Amino acid sequence: MKKLNLLIATLATALLVSCGTTSKVPITGRKQSLLVNNEQVLSLSEQQYKEYMKTAKASTNAEQTAMVKRVGQRLASAVEEYLKNNGLADELKTYAWEFNLVQNKEVNAFCMPGGKIVVYEGILPVTQNEASLAVVLGHEIAHAVAKHSAERLSNAYRQQVGLKVLSVGAQMAGASSTLQSLGTTVLGVGAQAWSSGFSRSQESEADHIGLIFAAMAGYDPEVAVSFWQRMAEASGSKGSAVSSIFSDHPSDAKRIKQIQQWLPEAKTYYKKQ
């Protein structure tokens, strides 16, 4: 029976690998092959988000909290409109947007799969204005829209083929115990881990898509250059106070150069509100 179960699991693994979903990332058009679906990823991430919010301390600054929600909702509306207009309306059911400002001095923000967004108070002195905050939130939302977490899980699946990490149940909606174990290994434990550790190519892609999203929402994409210059200064002066969420990005100089190259494209989406 054990041999039969192993054979079934192996065949299921091979089938899953060969039948992965191929799609294109919005904006960039990059092709990606995913071996996990939205339901599985959301099942993994939802509980960690709830656990995080139980311990996080909400900001007591009403004005800043309102700003985060306002900017976040403008971005969410722009993203939803883009998805509808580009044949991706089915993706809308994936998102249940939430925008939180929490008490933490780290220069940080993250977005969980499904649109659960957390901003740390420590990043606001660096953003300085709503447009720069939109650049940050656009970047984090881009990770979710581009399904970078699902891509990381899928890559882990491929690396583990033949090691019996997949079960037949992994083909079903929801997260099997095997998928949960792999998710913990690949994505780490805790909500923030879902938005850190991306590859440099994914981080650059999030920069690109996020810049477009900010412009779509009516924020001047030009501010991205000065914002990332301030981030570079903050990273140099504060060291560990700047979250490792940015550590896997391209170098500051390369990032700014890339953003300058993407600005003409971003401006085609920009309509001042």
Secondary structure per residue as TSV (DSSP state, phi and psi in degrees):
chain	resnum	aa	ss	phi	psi
A	1	M	-	360.0	-40.6
A	2	K	H	-62.3	-41.2
A	3	K	H	-64.7	-37.6
A	4	L	H	-66.1	-43.3
A	5	N	H	-62.9	-39.2
A	6	L	H	-65.8	-39.9
A	7	L	H	-63.8	-44.0
A	8	I	H	-61.8	-44.4
A	9	A	H	-63.4	-40.0
A	10	T	H	-65.6	-43.5
A	11	L	H	-64.6	-39.8
A	12	A	H	-63.0	-39.8
A	13	T	H	-61.8	-48.3
A	14	A	H	-61.3	-40.9
A	15	L	H	-65.2	-43.2
A	16	L	H	-63.7	-41.5
A	17	V	H	-65.3	-41.0
A	18	S	H	-76.3	-22.6
A	19	C	T	-110.5	22.9
A	20	G	-	-59.9	153.5
A	21	T	E	-79.3	126.9
A	22	T	E	-103.1	128.6
A	23	S	E	-144.7	176.1
A	24	K	E	-113.1	139.7
A	25	V	-	-72.5	131.0
A	26	P	T	-55.4	148.1
A	27	I	T	75.6	-60.7
A	28	T	T	-79.6	-28.0
A	29	G	-	76.3	8.4
A	30	R	-	-65.7	136.5
A	31	K	E	-81.8	139.2
A	32	Q	E	-139.0	147.0
A	33	S	E	-113.8	118.2
A	34	L	E	-111.5	134.6
A	35	L	S	-102.5	-2.1
A	36	V	S	-123.5	152.4
A	37	N	-	-104.7	175.0
A	38	N	H	-58.3	-41.4
A	39	E	H	-61.5	-40.5
A	40	Q	H	-66.9	-44.5
A	41	V	H	-66.4	-42.9
A	42	L	H	-66.0	-36.6
A	43	S	H	-61.6	-38.8
A	44	L	H	-70.1	-39.8
A	45	S	H	-85.5	-29.5
A	46	E	H	-59.8	-45.6
A	47	Q	H	-65.3	-39.6
A	48	Q	H	-65.6	-36.3
A	49	Y	H	-64.2	-44.2
A	50	K	H	-62.8	-41.8
A	51	E	H	-64.4	-40.2
A	52	Y	H	-62.2	-45.9
A	53	M	H	-67.8	-21.0
A	54	K	H	-68.2	-30.9
A	55	T	H	-102.6	-19.6
A	56	A	-	-69.5	145.0
A	57	K	-	-101.0	117.9
A	58	A	B	-64.8	143.6
A	59	S	-	-61.1	144.6
A	60	T	-	-96.3	1.5
A	61	N	-	-87.4	102.3
A	62	A	H	-64.8	-37.4
A	63	E	H	-66.8	-45.5
A	64	Q	H	-69.5	-37.1
A	65	T	H	-61.8	-43.3
A	66	A	H	-64.0	-37.2
A	67	M	H	-63.6	-45.4
A	68	V	H	-60.3	-43.9
A	69	K	H	-66.2	-39.3
A	70	R	H	-66.0	-48.5
A	71	V	H	-65.0	-43.6
A	72	G	H	-60.7	-43.2
A	73	Q	H	-68.0	-36.4
A	74	R	H	-62.1	-41.5
A	75	L	H	-66.0	-44.8
A	76	A	H	-59.8	-42.4
A	77	S	H	-63.4	-41.2
A	78	A	H	-66.0	-41.7
A	79	V	H	-64.2	-43.9
A	80	E	H	-63.1	-41.3
A	81	E	H	-63.7	-41.2
A	82	Y	H	-61.7	-45.5
A	83	L	H	-62.2	-42.3
A	84	K	H	-62.5	-42.1
A	85	N	H	-77.6	-8.3
A	86	N	T	-122.5	31.0
A	87	G	T	69.6	22.0
A	88	L	-	-118.7	30.0
A	89	A	G	-61.2	-30.0
A	90	D	G	-62.5	-23.4
A	91	E	G	-71.5	-18.7
A	92	L	G	-61.5	-31.2
A	93	K	G	-67.1	-14.2
A	94	T	G	-72.2	-25.4
A	95	Y	-	-106.1	131.5
A	96	A	-	-131.4	86.5
A	97	W	-	-64.0	136.6
A	98	E	E	-141.0	139.6
A	99	F	E	-127.6	121.0
A	100	N	E	-126.3	139.7
A	101	L	E	-112.9	123.9
A	102	V	E	-120.5	158.7
A	103	Q	-	-80.0	104.6
A	104	N	-	-162.9	133.0
A	105	K	-	-82.4	-7.6
A	106	E	S	-63.8	148.3
A	107	V	B	-85.5	91.6
A	108	N	-	-157.3	155.8
A	109	A	E	-160.0	153.3
A	110	F	E	-151.7	158.1
A	111	C	E	-128.9	122.8
A	112	M	E	-80.5	156.1
A	113	P	T	-53.4	136.6
A	114	G	T	96.9	-4.6
A	115	G	T	91.5	26.0
A	116	K	E	-91.7	110.5
A	117	I	E	-112.8	134.2
A	118	V	E	-126.8	129.8
A	119	V	E	-116.7	133.1
A	120	Y	E	-89.2	142.1
A	121	E	G	-57.6	-29.2
A	122	G	G	-63.7	-18.0
A	123	I	G	-87.2	-17.5
A	124	L	H	-66.1	-35.2
A	125	P	H	-63.9	-21.3
A	126	V	H	-88.5	-39.8
A	127	T	H	-66.9	-46.1
A	128	Q	-	70.8	-24.6
A	129	N	S	-150.8	167.1
A	130	E	H	-65.6	-37.0
A	131	A	H	-64.0	-41.2
A	132	S	H	-69.3	-36.1
A	133	L	H	-61.5	-37.5
A	134	A	H	-63.4	-34.3
A	135	V	H	-64.0	-43.3
A	136	V	H	-64.5	-50.8
A	137	L	H	-66.5	-34.8
A	138	G	H	-61.0	-42.4
A	139	H	H	-60.7	-46.4
A	140	E	H	-68.4	-41.7
A	141	I	H	-62.5	-35.6
A	142	A	H	-60.1	-37.5
A	143	H	H	-58.2	-41.3
A	144	A	H	-70.6	-45.8
A	145	V	H	-66.2	-36.2
A	146	A	T	-80.5	-2.3
A	147	K	T	56.8	43.8
A	148	H	H	-66.2	-34.4
A	149	S	H	-66.0	-42.3
A	150	A	H	-62.5	-34.6
A	151	E	H	-67.6	-40.1
A	152	R	H	-64.4	-42.9
A	153	L	H	-63.2	-42.2
A	154	S	H	-62.6	-41.4
A	155	N	H	-64.2	-36.1
A	156	A	H	-66.5	-38.5
A	157	Y	H	-56.8	-48.7
A	158	R	H	-60.9	-39.3
A	159	Q	H	-68.8	-25.4
A	160	Q	H	-100.4	3.4
A	161	V	T	-56.1	133.6
A	162	G	T	93.2	-8.2
A	163	L	S	-106.7	13.6
A	164	K	S	59.1	43.7
A	165	V	-	-91.2	-15.3
A	166	L	-	-100.8	146.1
A	167	S	-	-115.9	164.4
A	168	V	G	-57.9	-33.6
A	169	G	G	-65.9	-17.4
A	170	A	G	-67.1	-16.6
A	171	Q	G	-79.2	-13.9
A	172	M	S	-88.5	159.2
A	173	A	S	-63.9	148.2
A	174	G	S	92.6	169.5
A	175	A	-	-99.7	118.4
A	176	S	-	-73.1	169.0
A	177	S	H	-62.5	-34.4
A	178	T	H	-65.7	-44.5
A	179	L	H	-64.9	-38.5
A	180	Q	H	-61.7	-42.8
A	181	S	H	-63.6	-45.1
A	182	L	H	-65.7	-38.9
A	183	G	H	-61.9	-39.5
A	184	T	H	-64.0	-41.0
A	185	T	H	-67.6	-45.0
A	186	V	H	-79.5	-43.7
A	187	L	H	-100.2	-8.8
A	188	G	-	82.4	175.0
A	189	V	S	-103.2	132.9
A	190	G	S	109.6	153.8
A	191	A	G	-61.2	-43.5
A	192	Q	G	-63.0	-28.9
A	193	A	G	-62.0	-22.3
A	194	W	G	-71.3	-18.8
A	195	S	G	-117.1	26.1
A	196	S	S	-134.5	162.3
A	197	G	S	79.8	12.8
A	198	F	-	-70.4	158.6
A	199	S	-	-70.5	162.6
A	200	R	H	-64.1	-33.6
A	201	S	H	-66.7	-37.7
A	202	Q	H	-67.8	-38.9
A	203	E	H	-64.8	-41.8
A	204	S	H	-64.1	-39.9
A	205	E	H	-63.4	-39.8
A	206	A	H	-66.0	-36.7
A	207	D	H	-58.5	-47.0
A	208	H	H	-63.8	-54.9
A	209	I	H	-63.6	-42.0
A	210	G	H	-62.1	-36.5
A	211	L	H	-62.9	-41.3
A	212	I	H	-66.3	-43.9
A	213	F	H	-60.0	-42.8
A	214	A	H	-61.4	-42.6
A	215	A	H	-64.7	-41.7
A	216	M	H	-57.9	-35.3
A	217	A	T	-81.2	0.5
A	218	G	T	92.8	19.0
A	219	Y	-	-104.5	136.0
A	220	D	-	-64.1	113.9
A	221	P	T	-66.1	-17.4
A	222	E	T	-57.8	-28.9
A	223	V	H	-67.8	-16.0
A	224	A	H	-60.6	-35.4
A	225	V	H	-64.6	-51.2
A	226	S	H	-67.2	-33.4
A	227	F	H	-62.5	-48.4
A	228	W	H	-70.2	-23.5
A	229	Q	H	-67.4	-40.5
A	230	R	H	-66.5	-36.7
A	231	M	H	-63.1	-39.3
A	232	A	H	-62.7	-41.7
A	233	E	H	-65.4	-41.9
A	234	A	H	-64.6	-38.7
A	235	S	H	-64.4	-38.3
A	236	G	H	-74.2	-33.2
A	237	S	H	-91.0	-29.0
A	238	K	H	-105.7	-14.1
A	239	G	G	58.8	-115.8
A	240	S	G	-67.8	-13.8
A	241	A	G	-67.3	-21.5
A	242	V	B	-87.7	122.3
A	243	S	-	-57.4	148.4
A	244	S	G	-67.8	-5.1
A	245	I	G	-58.3	-25.1
A	246	F	G	-99.3	-1.3
A	247	S	T	-71.9	-24.2
A	248	D	T	-93.1	5.3
A	249	H	S	-72.6	165.1
A	250	P	-	-59.8	166.7
A	251	S	-	-58.5	157.4
A	252	D	H	-55.8	-43.4
A	253	A	H	-64.2	-42.5
A	254	K	H	-67.8	-40.2
A	255	R	H	-59.7	-48.9
A	256	I	H	-63.7	-38.9
A	257	K	H	-62.9	-42.6
A	258	Q	H	-63.6	-43.5
A	259	I	H	-61.4	-41.3
A	260	Q	H	-61.4	-34.6
A	261	Q	H	-71.0	-31.2
A	262	W	H	-85.5	-14.7
A	263	L	H	-56.8	-44.1
A	264	P	H	-56.7	-40.7
A	265	E	H	-65.7	-45.4
A	266	A	H	-61.0	-37.5
A	267	K	H	-65.2	-23.7
A	268	T	T	-69.7	-19.8
A	269	Y	T	-95.7	-12.5
A	270	Y	-	-82.7	123.0
A	271	K	-	-130.8	113.5
A	272	K	-	-60.9	133.3
A	273	Q	-	-108.0	360.0
